[in-house]
Amino acid sequence: MTSRERELKRQLLEAQSMVAALLSGQIDAVVDLKSKTPMLLSKAQSALCASEERYRRIVETTNEGIWTVDLESNITFVNERLAQILGYSLESMLGRPSSTFLPEAFGPAAALRVERLRAGLSEEREVQCARSDGAELWVQIKTSPIRDADGNNVGALTMVTDRTSHMRAESALRKSEEQYRQIVEATSDGIIKIDAEGRIVFVNSRFAEMIGYETRALVGASAYDFMSAAAKESAGQQSQQRTKDAIDTTLRHKDGSEISVNIAVSYLVDGATQAVGYLGLVRDVTERKKLTSQLMVSDRMASVGTLAAGVAHEINNPLAAVIANLDFVSESLTRMRCGDGDLASRARRDVGLYEEIKAPLDEAREAAERVRLIVRDLKIFSRSPTDEARGVVDVKAIMESSLRMGWNEIRHRARLVKHYGVVPAVDANEGRLGQVFLNLLVNAAQALPEGRAEHNEIHVSTRLEGERVIVEVRDTGPGIAPEIIGRVFDAFFTTKAVGVGTGLGLAICHRIVADVGGELTVASELGKGATFRVSLPIGRKEETMPLQPPTTVAPASRRGRVLIVDDEVLLLQIVKRVLSKEHDVVALASAKEALALCAGGDTFDLILCDLMMPEMTGMDFHHELSLVAPDQANRMIFLTGGAFTAKARHFLSDTPREHLEKPFDPANLRAIVQRYLR
């Protein structure tokens, strides 16, 4: 054996030895691994159970409902939360189709749902359904595919979130928002929100309508573009003061006109008290201001009317004495002039003296008559003419009558233009309404220069507006200045020269129209004339009967006994002077003295008593006399210089006794007395 062979054999033995040793070690390792395998398997099983329990707790304790389905959409697993959400038991759900419990989500297009499931598509949606007890339920559904170890689609996992409370809250919020939106849009006031830079953030439809724009045209625009100068100044003050306040100002309408508004302004800040803008509640007070202005006129007229009534009453008493004395003297002179006897002969001889006395008396009587007419107008202004007839009257006929009476004033100053529309009759007093029309016509004529009739016009028109008849008198004169137009209906206010007017004309017209439920207004523009507008209610065919005035009768054949009661001594004297030639007259200045006289047994054929007296009025005297001597109370006639209290007006309206207005005609007074003595 060669050395080479020996070396190869040695290497082979070593290799065998090494293989044997290696095999021996592997066997030992296998034996060792075999001895340890049960312990390793036990640990793996424990870890797997722990992991499974952990994931089961997660699935069962989550607030989400979970189920799994196979490729046929049959439920293979469901957690307790989902069963609780839907109102079923776990046992009743396992193995059944998912569409059984959520038909709104999985029922429609079932084939399409299964196709999507097999395709492994995910989806997410929100549906409204019902619990097992029928209660409303909103759920959010998220579906994901389930795949095996080889990546094959074997089913789907669905997570179901109960959104009922959330959806109810959202629904309540939407309803609340809608409710407040309806309130904001339905309110009669405008609402505007402005940011810190003055841009409009929001307006409701009422505000947009108020200034004549569309809502979308206002949002984003500058609020100052729609404000008057005064409103801008107020807004500037608000931005500096940061106060909550209400301001009266004006806004500009789209047509260029201005509207009066009251704005309740609130300053808006954020949580850091940084300015974010303003919120304004805007109320249109244009009509209210007009009404307030009219009420102020009415209040002024009422207060001046009360004063006028008292003045008229105080003037009437001495005026009655003046007129009666003048009539008495005039009648005496006439008898002297025309009668028989030495006195008449002497008067005829002294013709010059008669004429010298008679002329001043006539002038004094004429002046007194003018005062009487002024006092009459004061009385009309101060109270409603309740003792005058009202009925259904034709405004066109009354206007034509007024035009005839005022034609002399009109024809030298203007051309007359008439536009009579077809209108129904109105409820008014014919004479008083004629007085209103005549006054308006004369005022219109006097507003125009005389001698230029071909250049000027007076327009008279009638038309029907709803339940009102409108009568307008318009002139083409210089118009009425804005600073005085609010005073034209004030008593004693006039722009005419001294001695031309008393300033009562339009005030009386205003009262007459108001008394029949109408309205008298004026509109004017400098250089374009003035328009007076009378609005009257349509007549309802109702009429108030007037009191019958005294009538003149033939003189009585017997002499009577007459008691006169009046606190005005001058009036007592003239009444006594007028009646004493034909009757026995007792004159007393106190109603209390007269009551004591009658209660003591004195009787009279007639008692003439003033209505308004100090201490005891004629009304009180009549009441007391009715208790102690009713036959005497039935023979009373009241003298009145003006019933300027509500009590006095009601008394005259309710009592059957006649009354005689001061100043009165002596001849008429004698006729009344004679009528009671027949």
C-alpha positions as CSV (number, residue, x, y, z in Angstrom):
1,M,0.0,0.0,0.0
2,T,1.4,3.2,-1.1
3,S,1.7,6.2,1.1
4,R,-0.9,7.9,-1.1
5,E,-3.4,5.2,-0.4
6,R,-2.7,5.2,3.3
7,E,-3.3,9.0,3.4
8,L,-6.6,8.6,1.6
9,K,-7.7,5.8,4.0
10,R,-6.8,7.9,7.0
11,Q,-8.9,10.9,5.7
12,L,-11.8,8.5,5.0
13,L,-11.8,7.2,8.6
14,E,-11.7,10.7,9.9
15,A,-14.6,11.6,7.8
16,Q,-16.6,8.6,8.9
17,S,-15.8,9.5,12.5
18,M,-17.0,13.0,12.1
19,V,-20.3,11.8,10.4
20,A,-20.9,9.4,13.2
21,A,-20.3,12.1,15.8
22,L,-22.7,14.4,14.0
23,L,-25.4,11.9,13.7
24,S,-25.0,11.1,17.3
25,G,-25.5,14.8,18.2
26,Q,-28.7,15.2,16.0
27,I,-30.3,12.2,17.6
28,D,-29.7,13.6,21.0
29,A,-31.2,17.0,19.8
30,V,-34.2,15.2,18.4
31,V,-34.7,13.3,21.6
32,D,-34.4,16.6,23.6
33,L,-36.9,18.4,21.3
34,K,-39.3,15.5,21.6
35,S,-39.1,15.7,25.3
36,K,-39.9,19.5,25.2
37,T,-42.7,19.6,22.6
38,P,-45.7,19.3,25.0
39,M,-44.5,22.2,27.0
40,L,-44.1,24.4,23.8
41,L,-47.5,23.4,22.5
42,S,-49.1,24.3,25.8
43,K,-47.6,27.8,25.8
44,A,-48.7,28.4,22.2
45,Q,-52.2,27.4,22.9
46,S,-52.3,29.6,26.0
47,A,-51.0,32.6,23.9
48,L,-53.6,31.9,21.2
49,C,-56.4,31.7,23.8
50,A,-55.3,34.9,25.4
51,S,-55.2,36.7,22.1
52,E,-58.6,35.3,21.1
53,E,-60.0,36.5,24.5
54,R,-58.5,39.9,24.1
55,Y,-60.0,40.4,20.6
56,R,-63.3,39.0,21.8
57,R,-63.5,41.5,24.6
58,I,-62.7,44.2,22.2
59,V,-65.4,43.1,19.8
60,E,-68.0,42.7,22.6
61,T,-67.2,45.8,24.5
62,T,-67.0,48.2,21.6
63,N,-69.8,50.8,21.1
64,E,-70.0,49.7,17.5
65,G,-72.3,46.8,16.3
66,I,-70.4,44.1,14.4
67,W,-71.4,41.2,12.3
68,T,-69.8,39.0,9.7
69,V,-71.5,37.4,6.7
70,D,-70.6,34.8,4.2
71,L,-70.7,35.2,0.5
72,E,-74.4,34.6,0.5
73,S,-74.9,37.5,3.0
74,N,-75.9,35.1,5.8
75,I,-74.7,36.2,9.3
76,T,-71.9,34.1,10.6
77,F,-71.1,36.3,13.7
78,V,-72.8,39.1,15.5
79,N,-71.7,40.9,18.7
80,E,-73.9,41.8,21.6
81,R,-73.9,45.5,20.8
82,L,-75.4,45.1,17.4
83,A,-78.1,42.8,18.7
84,Q,-78.8,45.4,21.3
85,I,-78.9,48.2,18.7
86,L,-81.4,46.3,16.5
87,G,-83.4,44.8,19.4
88,Y,-82.9,41.1,18.7
89,S,-81.2,38.2,20.4
90,L,-77.9,36.8,19.2
91,E,-79.4,33.4,18.6
92,S,-82.2,34.9,16.4
93,M,-79.7,36.6,14.2
94,L,-77.0,33.9,13.5
95,G,-77.4,32.2,10.2
96,R,-80.1,34.5,8.8
97,P,-79.7,36.9,5.9
98,S,-78.5,40.4,6.9
99,S,-81.4,41.9,4.9
100,T,-83.8,40.5,7.5
101,F,-82.6,43.0,10.1
102,L,-81.5,45.9,8.0
103,P,-83.9,45.7,4.9
104,E,-83.4,49.4,4.2
105,A,-79.6,48.8,3.8
106,F,-79.4,45.3,2.4
107,G,-82.8,44.4,1.2
108,P,-83.2,46.5,-2.0
109,A,-81.3,45.0,-5.0
110,A,-80.3,41.9,-3.1
111,A,-78.6,40.4,-6.1
112,L,-76.5,43.5,-6.6
113,R,-75.5,43.5,-2.9
114,V,-74.4,39.8,-3.1
115,E,-72.4,40.6,-6.3
116,R,-70.6,43.5,-4.6
117,L,-70.0,41.2,-1.6
118,R,-68.4,38.5,-3.7
119,A,-66.3,41.1,-5.5
120,G,-64.9,42.2,-2.1
121,L,-65.9,45.8,-2.4
122,S,-66.1,48.1,0.6
123,E,-68.9,50.6,1.2
124,E,-70.0,53.2,3.7
125,R,-73.5,54.7,4.0
126,E,-76.1,56.1,6.4
127,V,-79.7,54.7,6.5
128,Q,-82.9,55.1,8.4
129,C,-84.5,51.9,9.6
130,A,-86.5,50.5,12.4
131,R,-85.8,48.4,15.5
132,S,-87.6,45.2,16.2
133,D,-90.1,47.2,18.3
134,G,-90.8,49.6,15.4
135,A,-88.8,52.5,17.0
136,E,-87.0,54.8,14.6
137,L,-83.3,54.1,14.1
138,W,-80.6,55.8,12.2
139,V,-77.3,53.8,11.6
140,Q,-74.1,54.3,9.8
141,I,-72.8,51.1,8.0
142,K,-69.2,50.4,7.0
143,T,-68.6,47.1,5.2
144,S,-65.2,45.6,4.5
145,P,-64.2,42.2,2.8
146,I,-62.8,39.2,4.7
147,R,-60.1,37.2,3.0
148,D,-58.5,33.8,3.8
149,A,-54.7,33.0,3.9
150,D,-54.6,32.6,0.2
151,G,-56.2,36.1,-0.3
152,N,-59.5,34.7,-1.4
153,N,-62.7,36.6,-0.5
154,V,-64.7,34.6,1.9
155,G,-67.3,37.1,3.3
156,A,-67.6,40.6,4.8
157,L,-67.3,42.4,8.1
158,T,-69.9,45.1,8.8
159,M,-69.6,47.7,11.5
160,V,-72.9,49.4,12.5
161,T,-72.9,52.7,14.5
162,D,-76.1,53.9,16.1
163,R,-76.6,57.5,14.9
164,T,-80.2,58.0,16.2
165,S,-79.4,60.5,18.9
166,H,-77.0,62.4,16.7
167,M,-79.6,62.5,13.9
168,R,-82.3,63.5,16.2
169,A,-80.1,66.3,17.5
170,E,-79.3,67.4,13.9
171,S,-83.0,67.2,13.1
172,A,-83.9,69.3,16.1
173,L,-81.2,71.8,15.2
174,R,-82.5,72.0,11.6
175,K,-86.0,72.5,12.9
176,S,-84.8,75.1,15.3
177,E,-82.8,76.9,12.6
178,E,-85.9,76.7,10.3
179,Q,-88.1,78.0,13.0
180,Y,-85.8,81.0,13.7
181,R,-85.4,81.6,10.0
182,Q,-89.2,81.7,9.6
183,I,-89.4,84.1,12.6
184,V,-86.7,86.3,11.1
185,E,-88.3,86.3,7.7
186,A,-91.9,86.6,8.9
187,T,-91.3,89.5,11.3
188,S,-92.6,92.9,10.3
189,D,-89.3,94.5,11.2
190,G,-86.2,94.5,9.1
191,I,-83.1,92.7,10.4
192,I,-79.5,93.6,9.3
193,K,-76.1,92.3,10.4
194,I,-73.1,94.4,9.5
195,D,-69.4,93.4,10.0
196,A,-66.8,95.6,11.5
197,E,-65.9,97.1,8.1
198,G,-69.6,98.1,7.5
199,R,-70.3,95.4,5.0
200,I,-73.7,93.8,5.1
201,V,-73.5,90.2,6.2
202,F,-77.2,89.3,6.4
203,V,-80.5,91.0,5.8
204,N,-84.0,89.5,6.0
205,S,-86.5,89.9,3.2
206,R,-88.4,92.6,5.2
207,F,-85.4,94.9,5.3
208,A,-84.8,94.4,1.6
209,E,-88.4,95.2,0.9
210,M,-88.3,98.2,3.1
211,I,-85.6,99.9,1.0
212,G,-86.7,98.4,-2.3
213,Y,-83.9,96.0,-3.1
214,E,-83.5,92.2,-3.6
215,T,-81.8,90.5,-0.6
216,R,-78.9,89.1,-2.7
217,A,-78.2,92.7,-4.0
218,L,-77.6,93.9,-0.4
219,V,-75.3,91.1,1.0
220,G,-71.7,92.2,0.6
221,A,-72.6,95.8,-0.1
222,S,-71.6,98.7,2.2
223,A,-74.4,99.5,4.7
224,Y,-73.4,103.2,4.5
225,D,-74.6,103.3,0.9
226,F,-78.2,103.1,2.1
227,M,-77.9,105.5,5.0
228,S,-78.7,109.2,5.2
229,A,-76.1,111.5,6.6
230,A,-77.8,111.4,10.0
231,A,-77.8,107.6,10.0
232,K,-74.1,107.5,9.1
233,E,-73.3,109.9,12.0
234,S,-75.3,107.7,14.4
235,A,-73.6,104.6,13.2
236,G,-70.2,106.3,13.7
237,Q,-71.1,107.2,17.3
238,Q,-72.3,103.6,17.9
239,S,-68.9,102.2,16.7
240,Q,-67.1,104.5,19.1
241,Q,-69.4,104.0,22.1
242,R,-70.0,100.3,21.6
243,T,-73.5,100.7,23.2
244,K,-76.9,99.1,22.7
245,D,-79.3,101.8,21.8
246,A,-82.3,102.7,19.6
247,I,-82.0,105.6,17.2
248,D,-84.5,107.4,15.0
249,T,-83.1,108.1,11.6
250,T,-83.7,107.8,7.9
251,L,-82.7,105.3,5.2
252,R,-82.6,105.9,1.4
253,H,-85.0,103.9,-0.7
254,K,-84.0,102.6,-4.1
255,D,-86.3,105.1,-5.7
256,G,-84.4,108.0,-4.0
257,S,-87.0,108.7,-1.3
258,E,-86.3,108.6,2.4
259,I,-88.0,106.4,4.9
260,S,-88.1,107.1,8.6
261,V,-86.9,104.2,10.7
262,N,-86.2,103.3,14.3
263,I,-83.1,101.0,14.6
264,A,-82.4,99.0,17.7
265,V,-78.6,98.6,17.5
266,S,-76.6,95.9,19.3
267,Y,-72.8,95.9,19.3
268,L,-71.3,92.5,18.4
269,V,-68.1,91.1,19.9
270,D,-66.3,87.8,19.8
271,G,-65.0,85.8,22.8
272,A,-62.0,88.0,23.0
273,T,-64.2,91.1,23.0
274,Q,-63.0,92.1,19.6
275,A,-65.4,94.1,17.4
276,V,-67.1,91.9,14.8
277,G,-70.0,94.2,13.8
278,Y,-73.5,95.3,14.5
279,L,-77.0,93.7,14.6
280,G,-79.8,96.1,13.8
281,L,-83.6,95.6,14.3
282,V,-85.1,98.1,11.9
283,R,-88.7,99.3,12.2
284,D,-90.4,101.5,9.5
285,V,-92.0,104.3,11.4
286,T,-92.8,106.5,8.4
287,E,-96.6,106.1,8.9
288,R,-96.3,106.3,12.6
289,K,-94.5,109.6,12.3
290,K,-97.2,110.9,10.0
291,L,-99.9,109.7,12.5
292,T,-97.9,111.2,15.4
293,S,-97.8,114.5,13.5
294,Q,-101.5,114.3,12.9
295,L,-102.2,113.5,16.6
296,M,-100.0,116.5,17.6
297,V,-102.2,118.7,15.4
298,S,-105.3,117.1,16.9
299,D,-103.9,117.6,20.4
300,R,-103.1,121.2,19.7
301,M,-106.5,121.7,18.2
302,A,-108.2,120.1,21.2
303,S,-106.3,122.3,23.7
304,V,-106.9,125.4,21.6
305,G,-110.5,124.3,21.1
306,T,-111.1,124.1,24.8
307,L,-109.7,127.6,25.2
308,A,-111.8,128.8,22.2
309,A,-115.0,127.3,23.8
310,G,-114.4,129.2,27.0
311,V,-113.5,132.4,25.1
312,A,-116.7,132.0,23.0
313,H,-118.8,131.5,26.1
314,E,-117.3,134.6,27.8
315,I,-117.7,136.7,24.6
316,N,-121.3,135.5,24.0
317,N,-122.7,136.9,27.2
318,P,-121.7,140.5,26.8
319,L,-122.2,140.2,23.0
320,A,-125.7,139.1,23.6
321,A,-126.3,142.1,25.7
322,V,-124.7,144.4,23.1
323,I,-126.8,143.0,20.2
324,A,-130.0,142.9,22.2
325,N,-129.5,146.5,23.3
326,L,-128.7,147.7,19.8
327,D,-131.8,145.9,18.5
328,F,-133.9,147.4,21.3
329,V,-132.7,150.9,20.5
330,S,-133.1,150.4,16.8
331,E,-136.6,149.1,17.3
332,S,-137.4,152.0,19.6
333,L,-136.1,154.5,17.0
334,T,-138.2,152.8,14.4
335,R,-141.3,153.1,16.5
336,M,-140.5,156.7,17.2
337,R,-140.1,157.3,13.5
338,C,-143.2,155.5,12.4
339,G,-145.6,155.6,15.4
340,D,-148.2,158.0,16.6
341,G,-148.2,160.5,19.5
342,D,-146.1,163.4,20.6
343,L,-142.8,161.4,20.6
344,A,-143.3,160.3,17.0
345,S,-144.2,163.8,16.0
346,R,-141.1,165.2,17.6
347,A,-139.0,162.5,16.0
348,R,-140.4,163.3,12.6
349,R,-139.6,167.0,13.1
350,D,-136.0,166.1,14.0
351,V,-135.3,164.0,11.0
352,G,-131.6,164.9,11.1
353,L,-131.2,163.7,14.6
354,Y,-132.9,160.4,13.8
355,E,-130.6,159.8,10.8
356,E,-127.6,160.8,12.8
357,I,-128.4,158.2,15.5
358,K,-129.7,155.4,13.3
359,A,-126.6,155.2,11.0
360,P,-124.2,154.6,13.9
361,L,-126.6,152.1,15.4
362,D,-126.7,150.2,12.2
363,E,-122.9,150.2,11.9
364,A,-122.6,149.0,15.5
365,R,-125.1,146.3,14.8
366,E,-123.2,145.2,11.7
367,A,-119.9,145.1,13.6
368,A,-121.6,143.1,16.4
369,E,-122.9,140.7,13.8
370,R,-119.3,140.2,12.5
371,V,-118.2,139.4,16.1
372,R,-121.1,137.0,16.4
373,L,-120.0,135.1,13.3
374,I,-116.4,134.9,14.6
375,V,-117.8,133.5,17.9
376,R,-119.9,131.1,16.0
377,D,-116.8,129.8,14.2
378,L,-115.0,129.5,17.5
379,K,-117.9,127.3,18.8
380,I,-117.8,125.2,15.7
381,F,-114.1,124.7,16.1
382,S,-114.3,123.9,19.8
383,R,-116.9,121.2,19.6
384,S,-118.7,118.7,17.3
385,P,-121.8,120.1,15.8
386,T,-124.0,117.4,17.3
387,D,-127.1,119.5,17.0
388,E,-126.9,119.6,13.2
389,A,-128.4,117.1,10.8
390,R,-126.2,114.5,9.2
391,G,-127.3,112.3,6.4
392,V,-126.3,110.8,3.1
393,V,-125.2,113.7,0.8
394,D,-123.8,114.0,-2.7
395,V,-120.3,115.5,-2.7
396,K,-120.5,116.5,-6.4
397,A,-123.7,118.6,-5.8
398,I,-122.2,120.2,-2.7
399,M,-118.9,121.0,-4.6
400,E,-120.9,122.6,-7.4
401,S,-122.8,124.7,-4.9
402,S,-119.5,125.7,-3.3
403,L,-118.0,126.6,-6.7
404,R,-121.0,128.9,-7.4
405,M,-120.5,130.7,-4.1
406,G,-116.8,131.1,-4.5
407,W,-116.8,131.7,-8.3
408,N,-116.2,135.4,-7.9
409,E,-112.9,134.7,-6.1
410,I,-111.9,132.0,-8.5
411,R,-112.7,133.5,-11.9
412,H,-110.2,136.4,-11.6
413,R,-107.3,134.2,-10.6
414,A,-107.5,130.8,-12.3
415,R,-109.1,128.5,-14.8
416,L,-111.2,125.8,-13.2
417,V,-110.5,122.2,-14.1
418,K,-113.0,119.5,-12.9
419,H,-112.5,115.8,-12.8
420,Y,-115.5,114.1,-11.2
421,G,-115.3,110.4,-10.8
422,V,-118.3,108.2,-10.0
423,V,-118.5,108.1,-6.3
424,P,-121.2,107.1,-3.8
425,A,-122.9,109.5,-1.3
426,V,-121.1,110.2,2.0
427,D,-122.3,110.6,5.6
428,A,-122.0,114.2,6.5
429,N,-123.8,117.5,7.2
430,E,-124.5,119.2,3.9
431,G,-124.0,122.7,5.1
432,R,-120.8,122.0,7.0
433,L,-119.3,120.0,4.2
434,G,-120.1,122.9,1.8
435,Q,-118.3,125.2,4.3
436,V,-115.2,122.9,4.0
437,F,-115.3,122.9,0.2
438,L,-115.9,126.6,0.0
439,N,-113.0,127.4,2.4
440,L,-110.6,125.1,0.4
441,L,-111.7,126.7,-2.9
442,V,-111.3,130.3,-1.6
443,N,-107.9,129.4,0.0
444,A,-106.7,127.9,-3.3
445,A,-107.9,131.1,-5.2
446,Q,-106.2,133.4,-2.7
447,A,-102.9,131.5,-3.1
448,L,-102.8,132.7,-6.7
449,P,-102.1,136.2,-8.0
450,E,-105.1,138.1,-9.2
451,G,-105.4,139.0,-12.9
452,R,-103.5,136.0,-14.4
453,A,-106.3,133.6,-14.7
454,E,-105.0,132.2,-18.0
455,H,-101.7,131.1,-16.3
456,N,-103.1,129.5,-13.2
457,E,-105.4,126.5,-12.5
458,I,-107.5,125.1,-9.7
459,H,-108.2,121.4,-10.1
460,V,-111.2,119.8,-8.4
461,S,-111.6,116.0,-8.4
462,T,-113.5,113.2,-6.8
463,R,-112.7,109.5,-6.8
464,L,-113.3,106.3,-4.8
465,E,-110.6,104.6,-2.8
466,G,-111.9,101.4,-1.1
467,E,-114.5,102.5,1.4
468,R,-113.6,106.2,1.2
469,V,-114.6,109.0,-1.1
470,I,-111.7,111.3,-1.9
471,V,-112.2,115.0,-2.8
472,E,-109.1,117.0,-3.8
473,V,-108.7,120.7,-4.4
474,R,-105.3,121.5,-6.0
475,D,-103.9,124.8,-7.1
476,T,-100.8,125.7,-9.2
477,G,-99.7,128.5,-6.8
478,P,-96.4,128.9,-5.0
479,G,-97.0,126.1,-2.6
480,I,-96.5,125.9,1.2
481,A,-93.1,126.1,2.8
482,P,-92.0,122.9,4.5
483,E,-91.4,124.7,7.8
484,I,-95.0,125.8,8.1
485,I,-97.0,123.0,6.4
486,G,-97.3,121.2,9.7
487,R,-99.1,124.2,11.2
488,V,-101.7,125.0,8.5
489,F,-104.5,123.3,10.5
490,D,-103.5,125.0,13.8
491,A,-106.1,127.4,15.1
492,F,-105.3,131.1,14.6
493,F,-102.3,130.3,12.3
494,T,-102.5,132.1,9.1
495,T,-100.1,133.4,6.4
496,K,-102.6,136.0,5.2
497,A,-102.2,139.7,5.9
498,V,-103.6,141.2,9.1
499,G,-107.3,141.7,8.9
500,V,-107.7,139.3,6.0
501,G,-108.3,136.1,8.0
502,T,-108.6,134.9,11.6
503,G,-106.6,131.7,11.1
504,L,-109.7,129.6,12.0
505,G,-110.8,128.5,8.5
506,L,-108.7,125.4,8.0
507,A,-108.8,124.5,11.7
508,I,-112.6,124.5,11.5
509,C,-112.5,122.5,8.3
510,H,-110.3,119.9,10.0
511,R,-112.7,119.6,12.9
512,I,-115.8,119.3,10.6
513,V,-114.2,116.6,8.5
514,A,-112.9,114.7,11.6
515,D,-116.4,114.9,13.2
516,V,-117.8,112.8,10.4
517,G,-115.0,110.2,10.6
518,G,-113.1,111.7,7.7
519,E,-109.6,113.1,7.3
520,L,-108.3,116.3,5.9
521,T,-104.6,116.4,4.8
522,V,-102.3,118.6,2.7
523,A,-99.4,118.0,0.4
524,S,-97.3,120.7,-1.2
525,E,-94.1,121.3,-3.0
526,L,-92.6,124.8,-3.3
527,G,-93.3,126.2,-6.8
528,K,-95.7,123.5,-7.7
529,G,-98.8,124.4,-5.6
530,A,-100.7,122.7,-2.9
531,T,-103.3,119.8,-2.7
532,F,-105.8,119.6,0.0
533,R,-107.3,116.1,0.3
534,V,-110.6,115.3,2.0
535,S,-111.3,111.6,2.7
536,L,-114.9,110.8,3.7
537,P,-116.6,107.6,4.7
538,I,-119.3,106.2,2.4
539,G,-122.8,107.0,3.6
540,R,-124.8,104.3,5.4
541,K,-128.2,106.0,5.1
542,E,-128.3,106.9,8.7
543,E,-129.4,110.4,9.8
544,T,-129.4,112.3,13.0
545,M,-132.5,114.5,13.4
546,P,-131.8,118.2,14.3
547,L,-133.5,120.0,17.1
548,Q,-136.3,122.2,15.9
549,P,-135.4,125.9,16.1
550,P,-137.9,128.3,17.7
551,T,-140.5,129.7,15.3
552,T,-142.1,133.1,15.3
553,V,-145.7,133.2,16.4
554,A,-148.4,135.8,16.9
555,P,-148.2,137.9,20.1
556,A,-150.1,136.4,23.1
557,S,-153.2,138.1,24.5
558,R,-152.2,137.8,28.1
559,R,-149.5,139.1,30.3
560,G,-147.3,136.4,31.8
561,R,-144.8,136.0,34.7
562,V,-141.2,135.3,33.6
563,L,-138.2,134.4,35.7
564,I,-134.7,135.1,34.2
565,V,-131.6,133.4,35.7
566,D,-128.2,134.4,34.4
567,D,-124.9,135.4,36.1
568,E,-124.3,138.0,33.4
569,V,-125.9,141.2,34.9
570,L,-125.8,143.1,31.5
571,L,-127.7,140.2,29.9
572,L,-130.3,140.2,32.7
573,Q,-130.9,143.9,32.2
574,I,-131.5,143.7,28.5
575,V,-133.7,140.6,28.6
576,K,-135.7,142.3,31.3
577,R,-135.9,145.4,29.2
578,V,-137.0,143.5,26.1
579,L,-139.8,141.5,27.9
580,S,-140.9,143.8,30.7
581,K,-143.3,145.9,28.5
582,E,-145.4,142.8,27.8
583,H,-144.7,140.6,30.9
584,D,-143.8,140.7,34.6
585,V,-140.2,139.8,34.8
586,V,-138.1,138.7,37.8
587,A,-134.3,138.7,37.1
588,L,-131.9,136.8,39.4
589,A,-128.1,136.4,39.0
590,S,-128.0,133.2,41.1
591,A,-129.5,129.8,40.5
592,K,-129.6,129.1,44.2
593,E,-131.7,132.2,44.8
594,A,-134.0,131.2,42.0
595,L,-134.4,127.6,43.5
596,A,-135.2,129.1,46.9
597,L,-137.8,131.4,45.3
598,C,-139.5,128.5,43.5
599,A,-139.3,126.2,46.5
600,G,-141.0,128.9,48.5
601,G,-144.1,128.7,46.3
602,D,-143.5,131.4,43.7
603,T,-144.7,130.2,40.3
604,F,-143.8,131.4,36.8
605,D,-145.2,130.9,33.3
606,L,-141.7,130.6,31.9
607,I,-138.1,130.3,33.3
608,L,-135.2,131.4,31.1
609,C,-132.0,130.0,32.6
610,D,-128.3,130.2,31.6
611,L,-126.8,126.8,31.2
612,M,-123.2,127.5,32.5
613,M,-123.1,129.5,35.8
614,P,-120.8,129.4,38.9
615,E,-121.9,127.8,42.2
616,M,-125.0,126.2,40.6
617,T,-125.3,125.5,36.9
618,G,-128.5,125.6,35.0
619,M,-128.3,121.8,34.7
620,D,-128.2,121.5,38.5
621,F,-130.9,124.0,38.9
622,H,-133.2,122.0,36.6
623,H,-132.5,118.8,38.5
624,E,-133.2,120.3,41.9
625,L,-136.3,122.1,40.6
626,S,-137.6,118.8,39.2
627,L,-137.6,117.5,42.8
628,V,-139.3,120.4,44.5
629,A,-141.5,121.9,41.7
630,P,-141.6,119.6,38.7
631,D,-144.3,121.7,36.9
632,Q,-141.9,124.7,37.0
633,A,-139.0,122.6,35.8
634,N,-141.1,121.6,32.7
635,R,-141.4,125.3,31.9
636,M,-137.7,126.0,31.5
637,I,-135.8,127.2,28.5
638,F,-132.0,127.2,28.6
639,L,-129.9,130.1,27.4
640,T,-126.3,129.1,26.4
641,G,-123.3,131.0,25.2
642,G,-121.5,127.7,24.4
643,A,-121.8,124.2,25.9
644,F,-118.1,123.6,26.1
645,T,-118.0,120.7,28.5
646,A,-119.0,117.1,27.8
647,K,-121.6,117.2,30.5
648,A,-123.2,120.2,29.1
649,R,-123.3,118.8,25.6
650,H,-124.8,115.5,26.8
651,F,-127.4,117.4,28.8
652,L,-128.5,119.5,25.8
653,S,-128.6,116.3,23.7
654,D,-130.7,114.3,26.2
655,T,-133.0,116.9,27.7
656,P,-136.4,117.6,25.9
657,R,-136.1,121.2,27.0
658,E,-135.4,123.9,24.3
659,H,-132.3,126.0,24.4
660,L,-131.5,129.3,22.8
661,E,-128.0,130.2,21.6
662,K,-126.5,133.5,22.6
663,P,-126.5,136.1,21.2
664,F,-130.1,135.9,20.3
665,D,-132.6,138.1,18.4
666,P,-134.9,140.0,20.8
667,A,-137.8,139.5,18.4
668,N,-137.2,135.8,18.4
669,L,-137.0,135.8,22.2
670,R,-140.3,137.5,22.5
671,A,-141.8,135.0,20.1
672,I,-140.6,132.1,22.2
673,V,-142.0,133.6,25.4
674,Q,-145.4,134.3,23.7
675,R,-145.6,130.6,22.6
676,Y,-145.4,129.4,26.2
677,L,-148.1,131.9,27.3
678,R,-150.8,131.0,24.8
